[in-house]
Amino acid sequence: MRDAQPEDVTMLFSDIEASTLLATRLGNRWFDVLDQQRQICRAAWSQWNGVEMGTEGDSFFVVFDDPLDAVNAAIQVQQNLGQQSWPEGEDVRLRIGLHTGAAVRHEIGFVGVEVHRAARVSSAAHGGQTVISGITAGLVRDNLPAGAELLDLGTHTLKDIDKPEHLYQVSTDGLPTTFAPPRVEGGAELRVKGIADFRFVRFLGESGHGSVYVAVPPDRLGLTARFVTVKVIPGVDTEAAARRADREIRSFAAVQSPYLVQVLDTGQHGGDFFYAMEFCELGTLAAPERTLSRGEVLRAVAHAARAAQSMHEAGLVHRGIKPSNVMLTEDGARLADLGLAQELDPDHSLTSLGAITGVDFMDPGQLSGETASVASDVWSLAATLHWGLSGEGLFGPLPANDPLFSIRKVLTSPPRISSTLEPADADLIAQCVQGPLGQRPASALALAEAIEALLP
């Protein structure tokens, strides 16, 4: 076996996102879910010439001689799983990763560093998402099946893998296209160990104009919570800019609402501005720690709308409502990300922390130069609700690395509401994002009440 020659194969790893939580909630019905998932997966592996090398619980390790077969198998599995009805209305979402490389055939299966790389590519995916390495992307790019495309996710350092990997998402008609940034932890992600007296323990992702971390708070804050969320905004390197940023954050923090994330501290360190907020362990609507039911999504966005209402009553408009800013709690959600908050006075703009990101969740009127308003926040809330319920943006997939294209598409394309939504959900969202401005709910509170009326 020691003299075995490496073989170039495409390796596929998959598992069900939040499977432990699903198994806990479903009890004995989990076994039926697992059997159904295995049947769907094995049918696709077989049809596309895959060889199953290992199975444990809900996970698979499969190899393919042809990388295009592996992509087709992944697409078929994701589509078929998405069409199933699962017990208790649960949503079974598979994380799939593909990588092509040289591996050695051993009596226990294929082994080698490239096998580990393939596994790390899979661990970067979210439920319902297929992520492939740059090597695999180069091999299949010119021969993708009809309706499929590759979305560039950027270069990332995978855990325990020295060489950074360029990742791509396989996107196709009928499947969700919008996901949180890849789940990559360790390596380059924690190249920053902390700021001031906050110690970072995990990188959460980029948020337009800053980087977000889970951190251990200093004793001086007197908190009982083990962790906080810290957002670091680089380049606030003058005293005047820091004072202005601090004033804006504290103005936001002064708004009284149980549905707004609590700001705990602000400061400046080494030319960077930072603020600390409470940490919500269930993640965000963009990247929840477990699969959410329709009712949980409705409740989360209703709470975000109530938070927006409190801001509006205080004379502030958020301007940056999107799934990654809706922080999930056991009883609903809290609204976060203060960087785009702006006073409703059209002659006064609080823009020192602002950056145009998440354009598919911004009212197109804002992108055309109209003044941000209550109505534009209502539009963003509806777009956020649409994404939370369907996993799709109102304007289809938008490239993360080409903001001008994204803005042009939003300004020239009508919003499309997913056909997968409940009719009542679709009608409410359409009322907010289609047709004349006066058709929208008159306030964020009115929208919150309308969403709550849809709760099961």
VEXPA-214380 format. One record per residue (C-alpha): residue number from 1; x, y, z. Coordinates in steps of 0.001 Angstrom, whole numbers, padded with zeros to 6 digits. Each point is the difference from the previous one (the first is absolute). Layout:
<recs>
i/xx/yy/zz
NUM/X/Y/Z $
...
</recs>
This chain:
<recs>
i/xx/yy/zz
1/000000/000000/000000 $
2/002899/002370/000659 $
3/000872/-000002/-003711 $
4/-003557/000777/-001152 $
5/-000150/002822/-002511 $
6/-002216/003040/000634 $
7/-003134/000254/-002115 $
8/-001664/003234/-001087 $
9/-003586/-000170/001240 $
10/-002731/002433/000949 $
11/-000997/-000471/003616 $
12/-003427/000905/001357 $
13/-000772/000391/003694 $
14/-003488/000725/001282 $
15/-001941/000193/003234 $
16/-003295/001387/001298 $
17/000271/003420/001587 $
18/-000980/000048/003708 $
19/-000741/-003735/-000090 $
20/000341/-000414/003762 $
21/-002657/002621/000632 $
22/-002246/-001558/-002633 $
23/000405/-003430/001550 $
24/-000820/001395/003433 $
25/-003137/001773/-001199 $
26/-001288/-002878/-002151 $
27/000686/-002896/002361 $
28/-000732/-003353/-001671 $
29/-001118/001766/-003188 $
30/003631/000951/-000535 $
31/000695/-003554/-001209 $
32/-002579/000413/-002770 $
33/001635/003288/-001015 $
34/003414/-001647/-000028 $
35/-001211/-002911/-002134 $
36/-001659/002343/-002490 $
37/003092/002194/-000222 $
38/002227/-003012/-000592 $
39/-002266/-001328/-002761 $
40/000039/003363/-001799 $
41/003771/000333/000307 $
42/000814/-003561/-001034 $
43/-002248/000239/-003037 $
44/001954/003056/-001184 $
45/003430/-001483/000797 $
46/-000914/-003109/-002004 $
47/-001501/001880/-002950 $
48/003124/002160/-000360 $
49/002558/-002795/000410 $
50/001043/000846/003536 $
51/001617/-002575/002287 $
52/-001041/000219/003627 $
53/003110/-000219/002173 $
54/-001492/000650/003395 $
55/-003236/000750/001826 $
56/-000472/000966/003625 $
57/-003325/001230/001306 $
58/-001198/002626/-002487 $
59/003394/000542/-001682 $
60/001420/-001387/-003240 $
61/003439/-000255/-001604 $
62/-000289/-000749/-003734 $
63/002586/000070/-002795 $
64/-000492/000632/-003731 $
65/002348/-000463/-002947 $
66/-001664/002921/-001846 $
67/-000341/003307/001927 $
68/-003034/000937/-002111 $
69/-001758/-003161/001177 $
70/000652/001097/003575 $
71/-001538/003427/-000662 $
72/-003056/-001558/-001655 $
73/-000444/-002389/002917 $
74/000192/002873/002502 $
75/-002565/002050/-001933 $
76/-002374/-002982/-000250 $
77/000225/-000689/003736 $
78/-000606/003632/000966 $
79/-002976/000279/-002354 $
80/-001604/-003266/001118 $
81/000480/000707/003691 $
82/-001556/003437/-000480 $
83/-003117/-001563/-001530 $
84/-000659/-002345/002907 $
85/-002538/000479/002772 $
86/001590/-000698/003370 $
87/-001624/-000791/003377 $
88/-001237/002972/002057 $
89/000779/002343/-002892 $
90/003741/-000308/000687 $
91/002477/001030/-002674 $
92/002734/-002549/-000746 $
93/002934/001793/-001601 $
94/003166/-001693/-001188 $
95/003452/001574/000073 $
96/002020/-001259/-002970 $
97/003644/000625/-000852 $
98/001994/-001115/-003066 $
99/003737/-000010/-000623 $
100/002115/-001633/-002690 $
101/003460/-001251/000888 $
102/002410/-002910/000237 $
103/-000902/-002624/002589 $
104/001395/-003438/000719 $
105/-002276/-003024/-000032 $
106/000365/-001892/003272 $
107/-001747/-003018/001499 $
108/-002043/002441/002097 $
109/-000795/002255/-002971 $
110/001728/003023/-001516 $
111/002486/001809/002228 $
112/002267/003048/-000242 $
113/000130/003720/000626 $
114/-002371/000718/-002889 $
115/-002662/-002118/001683 $
116/000286/002250/003056 $
117/-000173/003066/-002235 $
118/-003224/-001304/-001553 $
119/-001479/-000514/003468 $
120/000902/003575/000979 $
121/-001627/001338/-003174 $
122/-003182/-001789/001034 $
123/000155/001411/003534 $
124/000066/003515/-001498 $
125/-003453/-000506/-001537 $
126/-003371/000871/001513 $
127/-003074/-002206/-000099 $
128/-001407/-000110/-003534 $
129/003275/001245/-001478 $
130/002550/-001777/-002206 $
131/003528/001421/000230 $
132/002839/-001100/-002283 $
133/003734/000672/-000046 $
134/001748/002150/-002571 $
135/001528/-003070/-001659 $
136/-003383/-001646/-000466 $
137/-001493/003274/-001224 $
138/002654/000261/-002693 $
139/-000795/-003507/-001215 $
140/-003769/000428/-000291 $
141/-000499/003703/-000726 $
142/-000382/-000368/-003774 $
143/-002313/-003029/000122 $
144/-002516/000743/002731 $
145/-003520/-001397/-000431 $
146/-002695/002330/-001327 $
147/-001069/002607/002553 $
148/003061/-000489/002214 $
149/002698/002556/000717 $
150/002911/000519/002365 $
151/-000070/002854/002510 $
152/003390/001235/001215 $
153/000226/-000205/003811 $
154/003567/001300/000217 $
155/003187/-001455/001468 $
156/-000065/-001482/003493 $
157/002341/-001770/002375 $
158/-001493/-003350/000958 $
159/000576/-001439/003459 $
160/003298/-001944/000271 $
161/000717/000556/-003727 $
162/003029/002221/-000676 $
163/-000770/001041/-003569 $
164/-002997/002379/-000417 $
165/-002817/-001344/-002151 $
166/-002086/001877/-002548 $
167/-003610/-001084/000519 $
168/-002989/000080/-002338 $
169/-003683/-000688/000500 $
170/-001927/-002155/-002470 $
171/-003219/001886/-000701 $
172/-002877/-001224/-002122 $
173/-003652/000747/-000690 $
174/-002403/-000883/002782 $
175/002574/-000057/002799 $
176/000860/002693/002579 $
177/002850/002205/-001159 $
178/000622/002378/002887 $
179/001991/-001291/002969 $
180/002155/001423/002757 $
181/003786/000087/-000598 $
182/001710/-003411/000035 $
183/000329/-001655/003406 $
184/003764/000258/000327 $
185/001454/000117/003485 $
186/003537/000148/001261 $
187/003015/000646/-002263 $
188/-000013/003509/-001409 $
189/-003380/000836/001489 $
190/001453/000674/003451 $
191/003130/001763/-001141 $
192/-001368/002807/002199 $
193/000056/-001324/003580 $
194/-002009/002798/001551 $
195/-000468/003717/000392 $
196/000551/002098/003107 $
197/-000831/-002332/002918 $
198/-002355/-002263/-001998 $
199/001376/-003457/-000922 $
200/-001363/-001464/-003237 $
201/-000960/-003677/-000046 $
202/-001760/-000319/-003361 $
203/-000311/001924/-003257 $
204/-003631/000414/-001074 $
205/000457/001761/-003333 $
206/000228/003284/-001847 $
207/-002848/002476/000249 $
208/000579/002543/-002735 $
209/002117/002545/001798 $
210/001311/-002159/002854 $
211/000998/-003414/001311 $
212/-002057/-001767/002664 $
213/001332/-002298/002722 $
214/-001169/-001948/003010 $
215/002089/001223/002919 $
216/000563/-000479/003712 $
217/-000956/003270/001733 $
218/002290/001709/002520 $
219/-000818/-000168/003703 $
220/-000465/003776/000126 $
221/-003390/-000347/-001724 $
222/-001337/-002137/002847 $
223/-001905/-002310/-002360 $
224/-001324/-003434/000891 $
225/-000018/-001058/-003663 $
226/003019/-002051/-001105 $
227/000197/001582/-003438 $
228/-000812/003209/-001855 $
229/000009/000944/-003669 $
230/002613/002565/-001033 $
231/-000055/001904/-003271 $
232/003269/001584/-001137 $
233/-000101/002847/-002507 $
234/003434/000868/-001414 $
235/001264/003406/-000957 $
236/-001774/002176/002586 $
237/003370/001531/000716 $
238/-000684/003552/001153 $
239/-001363/001183/003313 $
240/-002813/001910/-001707 $
241/-001077/-003060/-002014 $
242/000147/-002208/003085 $
243/-002104/002461/002009 $
244/-002535/000185/-002818 $
245/-000156/-003794/-000286 $
246/-000354/-000353/003757 $
247/-002808/002586/000038 $
248/-001896/-001845/-002725 $
249/000270/-003352/001753 $
250/-001102/001489/003303 $
251/-002959/001704/-001697 $
252/-001086/-003382/-001291 $
253/000595/-001598/003403 $
254/-002243/002613/001594 $
255/-003012/-001341/-001923 $
256/-002120/-002009/002424 $
257/-001161/-003292/-001497 $
258/000164/-003631/001101 $
259/000429/-000877/-003685 $
260/003262/001887/-000556 $
261/003375/-001573/000748 $
262/001417/001592/003133 $
263/003211/002002/-000471 $
264/002386/-000674/002868 $
265/003163/001961/-000782 $
266/001713/002146/-002620 $
267/003574/001081/-000513 $
268/002949/000712/-002254 $
269/003170/-002065/-000199 $
270/002934/000248/-002385 $
271/-001867/002074/-002565 $
272/-003062/-002282/000025 $
273/-003399/000702/001538 $
274/-001896/-002825/001698 $
275/-003201/-000612/001872 $
276/-001153/-002963/002057 $
277/-003527/-001394/000002 $
278/-001788/-002838/001695 $
279/000666/-003391/-001571 $
280/-002959/-001974/-001355 $
281/000971/-003686/000040 $
282/-002559/-001115/-002606 $
283/001784/001949/-002740 $
284/-001661/002211/-002578 $
285/-002833/-000412/-002466 $
286/002713/-000240/-002681 $
287/001913/-002736/001857 $
288/-002153/-001593/002697 $
289/001523/-002612/002276 $
290/-002952/-002283/-000742 $
291/-002711/-000377/-002602 $
292/-002834/002498/000509 $
293/-003688/-000676/-000457 $
294/-002229/002380/-001959 $
295/-001440/001279/003277 $
296/003462/000724/001411 $
297/000933/001996/-003103 $
298/-003246/001992/000170 $
299/000493/000752/003693 $
300/003648/001024/-000510 $
301/-000816/002515/-002732 $
302/-003021/001290/001936 $
303/002326/000743/002917 $
304/002464/001720/-002351 $
305/-002900/002142/-001257 $
306/-000903/000959/003570 $
307/003631/000972/000563 $
308/-000098/002155/-003120 $
309/-003189/001634/001268 $
310/001786/001026/003225 $
311/002816/001497/-002061 $
312/-002463/001920/-002162 $
313/-001746/001404/003058 $
314/003418/001229/001183 $
315/000633/001710/-003338 $
316/002357/-002617/-001447 $
317/-000254/-002184/-003079 $
318/002114/-003152/-000133 $
319/000806/-000182/-003770 $
320/001760/-003350/000353 $
321/-002630/-002585/000944 $
322/000896/-003411/-001445 $
323/000088/-003630/001197 $
324/003489/000249/001483 $
325/-001184/002845/002253 $
326/-002908/-001946/001477 $
327/001508/-001714/003063 $
328/-001941/-003052/001126 $
329/-001105/-000644/003583 $
330/-002079/-002729/001615 $
331/-003068/002246/-000038 $
332/000506/001664/-003404 $
333/002695/002432/-001065 $
334/001785/003278/000540 $
335/001087/002484/-002647 $
336/003687/000898/-000235 $
337/002609/001731/-002167 $
338/000002/003650/000823 $
339/002384/001205/-002690 $
340/-002570/001352/-002457 $
341/-002330/001614/002531 $
342/-000926/003507/-001136 $
343/-002168/002699/001434 $
344/-003344/000493/-001737 $
345/000790/003697/-000408 $
346/000848/000157/-003750 $
347/002440/002843/000586 $
348/002088/-001994/002469 $
349/001811/-003166/-001015 $
350/001805/-002371/002334 $
351/002228/-001706/-002515 $
352/003416/-000291/001610 $
353/-000422/-003753/000416 $
354/-002089/-000577/-003103 $
355/000735/-002329/-002903 $
356/-002273/-001247/-002755 $
357/-000326/-003765/000479 $
358/-002813/-002516/-000349 $
359/-001528/001909/-002894 $
360/-002639/-002694/-000581 $
361/-001478/000940/003374 $
362/000005/003760/-000648 $
363/-002991/001852/-001363 $
364/000900/000755/-003653 $
365/-001134/003562/000646 $
366/002920/000425/002404 $
367/002414/-001214/-002673 $
368/-001515/002587/-002365 $
369/000829/002777/002451 $
370/-003264/000358/001896 $
371/000174/000885/003683 $
372/-000130/-002956/002360 $
373/-003319/-000153/001825 $
374/-002389/-002147/001981 $
375/-001275/-001380/-003307 $
376/003484/-001106/-001082 $
377/000509/-001895/003259 $
378/-003381/-001679/-000556 $
379/001197/-001091/-003458 $
380/003191/-001454/001510 $
381/-001969/-001853/002660 $
382/-002169/-001598/-002683 $
383/003059/-000985/-002055 $
384/001507/-001518/003144 $
385/-003203/-001934/000663 $
386/000015/-001290/-003587 $
387/003554/-001273/000369 $
388/-000700/-001563/003388 $
389/-002995/-001932/-001343 $
390/001355/-000998/-003402 $
391/003792/000198/000170 $
392/-000133/002154/-003137 $
393/000601/003671/-000699 $
394/-002625/002098/-001768 $
395/002396/000589/-002912 $
396/001555/-003452/-000309 $
397/003707/-000675/000566 $
398/002175/003122/000147 $
399/003825/-000190/-000217 $
400/001672/000982/003270 $
401/003069/001342/-001836 $
402/-001810/002272/-002489 $
403/-002090/002580/001890 $
404/-000602/002176/-003064 $
405/-001559/-002929/-001866 $
406/-002119/-000797/003041 $
407/-001262/003572/000285 $
408/-000778/000122/-003728 $
409/-001951/-003261/000207 $
410/-002021/001206/002996 $
411/-000819/003285/-001744 $
412/-001012/-001595/-003303 $
413/-001746/-003213/001110 $
414/-003347/-000338/001772 $
415/000088/-001945/003265 $
416/-001082/-003613/-000467 $
417/-001831/-001739/002815 $
418/000760/-003691/000413 $
419/-002718/-002436/-000994 $
420/000891/-002126/003021 $
421/-001574/002439/002470 $
422/-003360/-000382/001677 $
423/-002520/002184/-001913 $
424/-000659/002254/003000 $
425/003749/000501/000562 $
426/000520/000802/-003682 $
427/-002889/002490/-000009 $
428/001391/001940/002968 $
429/003497/000137/-001472 $
430/-001385/001111/-003372 $
431/-001890/002789/001733 $
432/003317/001270/001360 $
433/002337/-000384/-002978 $
434/-002209/000260/-003083 $
435/-002257/002756/-001203 $
436/-000253/003630/001174 $
437/001574/001260/003204 $
438/-003360/000736/001599 $
439/-000911/-003666/-000188 $
440/002519/-000958/002681 $
441/-000957/-000255/003664 $
442/000133/003496/001427 $
443/002440/-000901/002751 $
444/002343/-002727/001153 $
445/-002465/-000691/002809 $
446/-002777/-000593/-002527 $
447/002256/-002446/-001816 $
448/000875/-001773/003265 $
449/-003683/-000440/000818 $
450/-000729/-001261/-003519 $
451/002804/-002569/000287 $
452/-001181/-001094/003435 $
453/-003470/-000569/-001436 $
454/001575/-002641/-002271 $
455/001467/-002006/002889 $
456/-001315/-003559/000190 $
</recs>
